[in-house]
Structures are given as structure tokens and as C-alpha cells.
């Protein structure tokens, strides 16, 4: 998601990927698969193999998830408008949270689809909110977003895809 074409942090920071010692990425969130990867030169890769726990390389990624990740990458390459739409969604979400919220701030960079939320320090101090209460408040934000998004999806679906009852009556 980061970078002009979505190729990650190196592209976003205009750094040649071959100049980076180790690149680590996840396939679970953005690519709807599972697992992740660690890439680097031969020395780095060999170190990872030798130093990692034995189970790390003993559980292969299921073929279905590998195919899912591969197809997602192909879709993003063939349909760049998907990236534009995703970036618009990120901007819209950020506009709802930051800086409008009196309580919450988003500490991730504006282009990042993963929004790192924290309570504003002045609110925590003024209200004397403990860590457990902070966790619960942030969980409440997540729950509210889920509810709102699911309601929005239901409304959108019912508007665009009439049910069988609508055709019959």
C-alpha cells in the first residue's frame, strides 16, 4: 500500500530495495493470505535459516493462501484504480478520526492503511485514565467502527442489489 505503486516502504521513501539489508513483510493483512516473508542477500537469508527456530520453516503456507496472495498482487498490478480507491478510503477514515477527535490521535503516516491510534496524552492526564481503561476505550472505538462499517455495507448492498421480494412485489 505504501509507495506510488504500492510496493512498500522502500518505494515510499525512494530507496533502492537492493540497498536495504533486510525487507520484512506480511501477507496476512494486505494480501488476504497468511504468513510473511523476510528477504535479503545470501548472508542475511542464511543467518535467518540458521538462527530461526526449527518450526519456522517446517510449516509451509497452504497452496490456497499462496494463490490468494499471488492473485491479489496480480489484481493490484492490472487494476491500479484499486490503489486509488484504497487511498481515498484511508483519507476518509483519517478525516473522521484525526484531527476531529478530542480523545484519539492517529500516529501513523497519512498514507499508511494501518492506523495506529492512541489516546491523546493530555486527555489521559486530565482524566487520570489507567492502562486498562485506555485499552477498553480503544477497543470501544474499534467495535464502533466495525458496527458502523457493517451497517454501511448492509445499506449499500440493499440499495444496489434488490432482494427477491423486491422483484416479486
N, C-alpha and C positions, 0 to 999 in steps of 0.2 A: 504494500500500500504506500510506503514511503518512496519518494523519488518521482521524477517526471513520468516514468513508465511503470512505477510500482515495483522496482527491483530492489528496494530496501535502502538501508541507511547509507551505504556507500554511494549510491546514486544520489540520494538526497543531499549529501554533503560534498558531492562532486569529487569523490576519492576513487581512484582506480582500485578495484577489488583485489587485484594482484599485489597491491601494496599493504594489504591488511593480513596480519599473521593468522587470524582465525575468524571465520564467519560462522555464526551460530544462528539457526532459525527454527521456527516451529511450523509444522504442517497442520496442527490441530485447529487453530482459530481461523486464519485467513483462507486456508485451502480446504476446509471442511474434511480433513482426514484425521491423522493421528501421528504422534511421534514428532521427530525433528531431525535436524542434521547439524553436523559440525564439519566444516570444510577448511582446508589449509594446504600447505605444502607437504611433501612426503614426511618430513621430520615431525611436523605437528600431528599429522594423521597417525604415524607410528607411535608417537607418545600417547595419544588418546587410546589406541588399541591396547598398549601395554599397561597403562595406568588405570584404565576404567575397570569397574567391577565386571566379573565374568558374565553376569546376566545381561549386561547392556547390549552385547552383540549376539546373545543367544535367542532372543525373541524377535523374529522377523515381522515386519509390517505386513498385515494381511493384504493380499493382492487387490481386493476391492478398494481399500483405502489408498493404496499406491495409484490405482487407476483414477480414483477420485481427485487426488492431488494433481496428477498429470493432466486430466481433463480440465480442471479449474484453471491451471496455468495456460492451457491452450485457449480457453474461452477469453481470458484476460488479454491475451495477445491478439486474438482475432476480433475482439469487440472492445476497443479502448473506451467506448462510451460507458462501459460498466464502471471504470475507474472514476470517470467524471461524476457519475451518479453517486458513487460511494463517497466521494469528496464533498458533494453537495449535502449528503446526509450528515457527514461529520460536522460541517459548518452549521447546519440547522440545529443539531444537538448541542453543540457548544454555545450557540446563541441563546438557547433555553437555560443553560446552566451558568455560564461564566461570561460576563460579569454580573448577570442579573441576580444571582443568588446572594442573599445576605449571609448565608451559612457555609456554602460549599465553594471551593475553588478547584479548578482543573489545572494540574501541574504538568501535564504532558504537552508536547509541542502541538500547535494547532493542526498540523497535517496528520497526526497520529490517530488512527481509529480506536486505539485503546486509550480510554480516558481515565487517567489516574486522578481520582477525586480525593480530596481531603477537606476536613473542616477547617475553616479559617481560624488561625491561631488566636485572634482577638476574641472570637466567639467562644472558643474553648476556655480561654482565661476568664472572660466575663461571666460565663455561665457555670464555671467550675465543673466541666464535663470530664468524667473519668474515661479511661481507655475502653472499658466495656460498653459504656454509654455511647462513645464515639462509634464503635463498631456497629452497634444497633442502629444508630441514626443513619449511617451509610448503607446498612442493609435495607433500611426502610426506603431509601432513595432508589436502590436497585429494584426492590419489589414494586414500587410505584411506577417506575419506568416500564417494567415488564407488563404490568396491568394496562398501562396506557397504550403501549405498543400492540398488545393483543387486541384491545378494543378497536384500535385504529385499523388493524388488519381485518378484523371481522366486518367493520363498517365498509372498508374498501372492497372486500370480497362481495358483500351483499349488494353493493352498488354496481359492480362491474359484471358479476355473474349471477343473473337471476335464478332463483331456485325453481324446482319443478312445479311447485304450487303456483308461482307467478305465470308460468306458461299455460297451466291448466285453467286459470281463472281470469 
